[in-house]
Amino acid sequence: MERSWAQLLTGLGVRFEMGWSAESFDMAGGRITGARVVDGAGNRARVDADWFIAAMPVERAVPLWSRAMLDAEPRLGLMRNLVTDWMVGIQYFLRRPVPIARGHVAYLGSPWALTSICQAQFWRGEFADRYGDGTVDDCLSVDISDWGTPGILYRRSAKECTPDEIAREVWVQIQACLNDTGEAVLRDDDLASWFLDPGVRWNAAAGRNTNDTPLFINTVGSWADRPDARTAIPNLFLAGDYVRTDIDLATMESANESARSAVAALLEAADSPAAPPARYRLHEPPELEPMRLIDAERHRAGLPHLLA
Ligand SMILES: Cc1cc2nc3c(=O)[nH]c(=O)nc-3n(C[C@H](O)[C@H](O)[C@H](O)COP(=O)(O)OP(=O)(O)OC[C@H]3O[C@@H](n4cnc5c(N)ncnc54)[C@H](O)[C@@H]3O)c2cc1C
């Protein structure tokens, strides 16, 4: 029987407290003594513990660092230099399987820098039997990575489009790429419904969207500003895609790897006899090495990427 992560962890004694946000940490004697949390109704509480792992996105963690914490671990202050940007998902639920490719598709040249993946082909069982109301056969999952460039339908950036306009514009940009050889790979009547990440919210008064969940971006030189999972505060550890790991890109793998590093550091600091979690190195496909060398040469010579 399949069990969710939540069920597995609950079975191991983990207690989840949903709906609470960390607001600040208390420090005394060089250690964290408690975390202050608030729920959606404004109720406040203090969490006392021996060990703390801050596992929130970089832009949420930075405001939590107090003067005392920055004095004890100056590298936390460097996190202010780290950059986030908008990358947001929209899903299209389709009435027939549309296996555009067995993997990710990058729509090179699309104004909103779109990428997509058709999910049904990778998921176990019949999609229609397992998900939705039985009328949907595939999910075309799309990432929008450029929110500042005007589109082709409304001539506005994604930041300036309502959710309906975003859904229509992205659909049209993908069709322009896929249907350009005469064959209608993606048809309007394939579309049953769509779902935009609810972190993006339309502010009608401002004529713009806001985004609750931007993504950490590795900018040039950002390694120097990224912290390790172990901090100079002996009972505070960090996990998240911005934390230094061998998997040097904001992904689920890097977030996962940082959590493993945080747990390993915590077990060591606590003199625990428990075995540390396994840790992994980034696999660099050797067959891509010649292309990486060419790219490095071009970069040194000030030339653009071959695909740019
Ligand atoms: C559109 C999009 C597509 C992506 N596609 C892929 C992909 O295909 N493959 C891949 O590997 N990666 C992908 N990523 C990247 C990946 O999702 C992230 O890098 C990863 O989820 C980061 O994990 P994290 O644990 O650092 O942060 P999150 O997953 O953001 O988790 C942080 C948690 O902290 C909580 N939190 C925030 N503030 C507080 C607070 N004050 N107190 C308590 N809790 C708080 C949040 O609610 C959240 O649950 C994608 C990202 C985006 C935006």
PDBQT file of the ligand as one rigid body, heavy atoms in Angstrom, charges set to zero:
ROOT
HETATM    1  C1  LIG A 401       6.969  26.809 -11.207  1.00  0.00    +0.000 C 
HETATM    2  C2  LIG A 401       8.081  26.014 -10.598  1.00  0.00    +0.000 A 
HETATM    3  C3  LIG A 401       8.464  24.812 -11.178  1.00  0.00    +0.000 A 
HETATM    4  C4  LIG A 401       9.480  24.052 -10.623  1.00  0.00    +0.000 A 
HETATM    5  N1  LIG A 401       9.825  22.852 -11.217  1.00  0.00    +0.000 NA
HETATM    6  C5  LIG A 401      10.756  22.077 -10.624  1.00  0.00    +0.000 A 
HETATM    7  C6  LIG A 401      11.080  20.790 -11.168  1.00  0.00    +0.000 A 
HETATM    8  O1  LIG A 401      10.513  20.366 -12.189  1.00  0.00    +0.000 OA
HETATM    9  N2  LIG A 401      12.017  20.040 -10.529  1.00  0.00    +0.000 N 
HETATM   10  C7  LIG A 401      12.644  20.482  -9.385  1.00  0.00    +0.000 A 
HETATM   11  O2  LIG A 401      13.449  19.749  -8.815  1.00  0.00    +0.000 OA
HETATM   12  N3  LIG A 401      12.383  21.702  -8.868  1.00  0.00    +0.000 NA
HETATM   13  C8  LIG A 401      11.456  22.508  -9.458  1.00  0.00    +0.000 A 
HETATM   14  N4  LIG A 401      11.176  23.742  -8.925  1.00  0.00    +0.000 N 
HETATM   15  C9  LIG A 401      11.979  24.233  -7.795  1.00  0.00    +0.000 C 
HETATM   16  C10 LIG A 401      11.545  23.602  -6.500  1.00  0.00    +0.000 C 
HETATM   17  O3  LIG A 401      10.118  23.563  -6.415  1.00  0.00    +0.000 OA
HETATM   18  C11 LIG A 401      12.086  24.416  -5.318  1.00  0.00    +0.000 C 
HETATM   19  O4  LIG A 401      13.466  24.676  -5.512  1.00  0.00    +0.000 OA
HETATM   20  C12 LIG A 401      11.915  23.626  -4.033  1.00  0.00    +0.000 C 
HETATM   21  O5  LIG A 401      10.554  23.304  -3.820  1.00  0.00    +0.000 OA
HETATM   22  C13 LIG A 401      12.438  24.427  -2.858  1.00  0.00    +0.000 C 
HETATM   23  O6  LIG A 401      12.216  23.683  -1.682  1.00  0.00    +0.000 OA
HETATM   24  P1  LIG A 401      12.382  24.399  -0.282  1.00  0.00    +0.000 P 
HETATM   25  O7  LIG A 401      12.128  23.329   0.741  1.00  0.00    +0.000 OA
HETATM   26  O8  LIG A 401      13.643  25.185  -0.258  1.00  0.00    +0.000 OA
HETATM   27  O9  LIG A 401      11.218  25.479  -0.242  1.00  0.00    +0.000 OA
HETATM   28  P2  LIG A 401       9.602  25.286  -0.380  1.00  0.00    +0.000 P 
HETATM   29  O10 LIG A 401       9.269  24.057  -1.177  1.00  0.00    +0.000 OA
HETATM   30  O11 LIG A 401       9.154  26.613  -0.848  1.00  0.00    +0.000 OA
HETATM   31  O12 LIG A 401       9.175  24.999   1.117  1.00  0.00    +0.000 OA
HETATM   32  C14 LIG A 401       9.263  25.986   2.096  1.00  0.00    +0.000 C 
HETATM   33  C15 LIG A 401       8.084  25.855   3.040  1.00  0.00    +0.000 C 
HETATM   34  O13 LIG A 401       8.220  26.864   4.043  1.00  0.00    +0.000 OA
HETATM   35  C16 LIG A 401       6.928  27.360   4.344  1.00  0.00    +0.000 C 
HETATM   36  N5  LIG A 401       7.086  28.697   4.932  1.00  0.00    +0.000 N 
HETATM   37  C17 LIG A 401       7.269  29.890   4.299  1.00  0.00    +0.000 A 
HETATM   38  N6  LIG A 401       7.396  30.880   5.214  1.00  0.00    +0.000 NA
HETATM   39  C18 LIG A 401       7.275  30.303   6.431  1.00  0.00    +0.000 A 
HETATM   40  C19 LIG A 401       7.311  30.806   7.743  1.00  0.00    +0.000 A 
HETATM   41  N7  LIG A 401       7.493  32.111   8.020  1.00  0.00    +0.000 N 
HETATM   42  N8  LIG A 401       7.150  29.927   8.774  1.00  0.00    +0.000 NA
HETATM   43  C20 LIG A 401       6.970  28.613   8.524  1.00  0.00    +0.000 A 
HETATM   44  N9  LIG A 401       6.944  28.071   7.310  1.00  0.00    +0.000 NA
HETATM   45  C21 LIG A 401       7.091  28.919   6.260  1.00  0.00    +0.000 A 
HETATM   46  C22 LIG A 401       6.217  27.363   3.004  1.00  0.00    +0.000 C 
HETATM   47  O14 LIG A 401       4.817  27.375   3.205  1.00  0.00    +0.000 OA
HETATM   48  C23 LIG A 401       6.730  26.069   2.367  1.00  0.00    +0.000 C 
HETATM   49  O15 LIG A 401       5.892  24.996   2.700  1.00  0.00    +0.000 OA
HETATM   50  C24 LIG A 401      10.148  24.515  -9.466  1.00  0.00    +0.000 A 
HETATM   51  C25 LIG A 401       9.769  25.731  -8.866  1.00  0.00    +0.000 A 
HETATM   52  C26 LIG A 401       8.752  26.478  -9.421  1.00  0.00    +0.000 A 
HETATM   53  C27 LIG A 401       8.366  27.776  -8.751  1.00  0.00    +0.000 C 
ENDROOT
TORSDOF 0
